[in-house]
């Protein structure tokens, strides 16, 4: 017997994160970092070099999140 299942509806975004890419000064690999708003050190996944990165403006990140309503306003209208 086959059981009838309710079709699965697409899920809308429930949040958003802004990712910035930093190039490793040693091997030039691009490293993704989630909105670093404080000066910090990151380690390259490829060559294991640790280096400091310049932070991003928290107000700019907040603006992007606000303008997309936490990701909800970024949904493709064809799927609404």
C-alpha positions in Angstrom: 0.0 0.0 0.0 1.3 3.4 -0.8 0.5 6.2 1.6 -0.5 9.6 0.1 1.7 12.3 1.4 1.0 16.0 1.4 3.3 17.9 -1.1 6.2 19.6 0.5 6.0 23.4 0.2 9.2 25.4 -0.4 10.5 27.0 2.7 11.2 30.7 2.9 14.4 32.2 4.4 14.2 32.8 8.1 17.3 34.9 8.4 20.3 36.3 6.6 24.1 36.6 7.1 26.5 38.7 5.2 29.7 37.0 4.1 32.8 38.9 3.2 35.8 37.4 1.4 39.4 38.0 2.4 42.4 36.9 0.3 45.1 35.1 2.1 48.3 37.1 1.9 50.4 33.9 1.5 48.5 31.7 -1.0 45.8 34.2 -2.3 43.0 31.8 -1.5 39.7 33.6 -0.9 38.4 33.0 2.6 34.7 33.6 3.6 34.1 35.4 6.9 30.7 36.1 8.3 30.4 39.9 8.8 33.5 40.5 11.0 32.7 43.7 12.9 35.7 43.5 15.2 39.4 43.3 14.3 40.4 39.6 14.4 42.8 37.0 13.2 41.8 34.3 10.7 43.5 31.2 9.6 43.7 30.2 5.9 42.2 26.7 5.4 44.7 25.9 2.6 48.1 27.0 3.9 47.3 27.5 7.6 48.7 31.0 7.6 47.1 33.2 10.3 46.6 36.9 9.5 44.7 39.9 10.8 41.7 41.2 8.8 40.1 44.7 8.6 36.6 44.7 10.2 33.5 45.8 8.3 31.1 48.5 9.4 28.3 47.0 11.6 25.9 49.7 10.5 26.4 48.7 6.9 25.7 45.1 7.7 22.7 46.1 9.8 21.4 48.2 6.8 21.6 45.2 4.5 19.7 43.0 7.0 17.1 45.7 7.5 16.5 46.3 3.8 16.0 42.6 3.2 13.8 42.2 6.3 16.2 39.6 7.7 16.2 37.8 4.3 12.5 37.7 3.9 12.3 40.5 1.3 15.0 38.8 -0.8 12.7 36.0 -1.9 12.2 35.6 -5.6 8.6 36.9 -6.3 7.9 34.1 -8.7 7.9 31.7 -5.7 5.4 33.7 -3.6 
